[in-house]
Amino acid sequence: MKLSRRLLLGALGSLPMARIAVGATAHRLTIIHMNDFHSRHEAVDGSALSCKPGAKPDCFGGAARLASAIAAERAAAEGAGRVVLQVDAGDQFQGSLFYTAWRGEVELAVMHLLGTEVMTAGNHEFDNGAENLARFVRGAKFPMLSANTDATDEPALAGLLKPHVMLQKGGVKIGIVGLTTLETP
């Protein structure tokens, strides 16, 4: 797969134009963003080892804590009248036995439970081949983006990676462009 520097620079160069497109009506938006979760569904201690109850130093991370934090942020934002958009910038894959054993099925289930609305493919989403990524994308209830990935030589990914998406939130259209790191194999 080929990644385009020109497309990346063009997308970044267009960011100042986003300010011009804002209308006179003010809208408040909270973006909940995550990336590089790397299949770390279990809480860990300071040494990145699995936690034991009462462990010192305290445990952190894991899908349960993440779900609680997202629910709290979402409730606070919605309680204040803000629209919430939940995005993921990739690298859900790799990092634990959950991924090794189930190749993205656990990550997809957790992302659905968390309320992910759009995801950009990270470099690790490609680690186990196009067929594995295609299975993940076909099972997703959200679009997978990567504007700078040319997957024409990968029939399994044909039509699955979108360059951008337009979402409607609270009566406002929000355009999202996904860019994958150029260091992707």
C-alpha positions in Angstrom: 0.0 0.0 0.0 1.2 3.5 -0.8 0.8 6.5 1.4 0.8 9.9 -0.2 2.8 12.8 1.4 1.2 15.2 -1.1 -2.3 14.3 0.1 -1.2 14.6 3.8 0.3 18.1 3.2 -2.8 19.2 1.2 -5.1 18.1 4.0 -3.0 19.9 6.7 -2.8 23.0 4.5 -6.6 23.2 4.3 -7.1 23.3 8.0 -7.1 27.1 8.2 -10.1 27.1 5.8 -12.2 25.3 8.4 -12.4 28.5 10.4 -13.9 30.4 7.4 -16.6 27.8 7.0 -18.0 28.4 10.5 -21.3 30.2 10.4 -22.8 32.9 12.7 -24.5 30.3 14.9 -22.4 29.0 17.7 -22.3 25.3 18.3 -20.5 23.6 21.2 -18.8 20.3 20.4 -17.0 17.9 22.7 -14.7 15.5 20.9 -13.8 12.4 22.7 -10.6 11.1 21.1 -8.6 8.0 21.7 -5.8 6.2 19.9 -3.0 3.7 20.5 -5.1 1.6 22.9 -3.2 -1.5 21.6 -5.6 -4.1 22.9 -4.9 -3.2 26.6 -8.3 -4.3 27.9 -6.9 -5.2 31.3 -5.8 -2.7 33.8 -2.0 -2.6 34.4 0.3 -1.5 37.2 3.3 0.9 36.8 5.3 -1.9 35.2 2.6 -2.6 32.5 1.9 -5.9 34.2 -1.6 -7.2 35.0 -3.0 -5.7 38.1 -3.9 -7.4 41.3 -6.5 -5.9 43.7 -4.8 -3.6 46.1 -1.6 -3.5 44.1 0.9 -0.7 44.7 1.5 1.4 42.6 -2.2 1.7 41.8 -3.6 0.1 38.7 -4.6 2.2 35.7 -5.9 1.8 32.2 -8.0 -1.0 30.8 -11.4 -1.1 29.0 -13.5 -0.7 32.1 -11.8 2.4 33.3 -11.9 3.8 29.7 -15.6 3.1 29.5 -16.2 4.9 32.8 -14.2 7.9 31.8 -15.9 8.2 28.4 -19.4 7.8 30.0 -18.5 10.6 32.5 -17.2 13.0 29.8 -20.2 12.2 27.6 -22.7 12.8 30.4 -21.0 16.1 31.4 -20.9 17.4 27.8 -24.5 16.5 27.1 -25.6 17.9 30.4 -24.0 21.2 29.4 -25.8 21.1 26.1 -22.8 20.2 24.0 -22.8 17.8 21.1 -20.5 14.8 21.5 -18.4 13.2 18.8 -16.3 10.1 19.6 -13.4 9.4 17.3 -10.5 6.9 17.3 -7.2 7.5 15.5 -6.1 3.9 15.3 -3.7 1.4 16.7 -6.4 -0.6 18.5 -4.5 -3.8 17.2 -1.5 -5.5 18.9 -0.3 -5.3 22.4 -2.0 -8.1 24.3 -3.2 -11.7 24.2 -6.7 -10.3 23.5 -5.6 -9.3 20.1 -3.3 -12.3 19.5 -6.1 -14.7 20.2 -9.1 -12.9 18.6 -7.4 -10.7 15.9 -9.6 -7.6 16.5 -12.9 -9.1 17.5 -12.6 -8.0 21.2 -11.4 -4.5 20.1 -14.4 -4.1 17.8 -16.9 -5.2 20.5 -15.4 -2.8 23.0 -15.3 0.1 20.4 -19.0 -0.5 19.8 -19.8 -0.5 23.5 -17.8 2.7 23.9 -19.8 4.5 21.2 -17.0 5.0 18.6 -18.4 6.9 15.6 -15.5 7.0 13.2 -11.9 5.5 13.2 -8.8 6.2 11.2 -6.6 3.2 10.4 -3.4 3.2 12.4 -0.2 1.5 11.2 -0.9 -1.6 13.4 -4.3 -2.2 11.9 -2.3 -3.5 8.8 0.0 -5.8 10.8 -1.9 -9.0 10.1 -2.7 -8.4 6.5 -5.5 -6.9 4.4 -7.9 -9.7 5.0 -7.8 -9.3 8.8 -8.3 -5.5 8.5 -11.1 -6.0 6.0 -12.9 -8.4 8.4 -12.6 -5.8 11.1 -13.9 -2.9 8.9 -16.8 -5.0 7.6 -17.9 -5.8 11.2 -17.6 -2.1 12.3 -20.7 0.0 12.9 -18.6 3.1 12.1 -16.6 4.1 9.0 -12.8 3.4 8.8 -10.9 6.3 7.2 -7.5 6.6 5.6 -7.3 9.3 2.9 -3.6 8.7 2.1 -3.8 4.9 1.7 -3.9 3.5 -1.8 -5.3 0.0 -1.4 -5.9 -0.6 -5.1 -3.4 -3.5 -5.0 -5.3 -5.1 -2.0 -8.6 -6.5 -3.3 -9.7 -7.4 0.2 -9.8 -3.7 1.1 -11.5 -2.5 -2.1 -14.0 0.2 -1.1 -13.6 -0.3 2.6 -11.2 2.5 3.6 -12.9 5.9 3.0 -10.8 9.1 2.7 -13.3 11.2 4.7 -16.8 11.1 6.1 -19.4 13.8 6.8 -21.3 13.3 10.1 -24.4 15.3 11.2 -24.3 16.1 14.9 -26.8 18.5 16.6 -27.8 19.9 13.2 -24.3 20.6 12.2 -22.3 18.8 9.5 -18.9 17.8 10.6 -16.3 16.7 8.0 -13.6 14.3 9.1 -10.5 13.3 7.1 -8.5 10.3 8.3 -4.7 10.2 7.7 -2.6 7.2 8.4 1.0 7.6 9.4 3.4 7.4 6.5 5.5 4.8 8.3 2.8 2.1 7.7 4.2 -1.0 5.9 
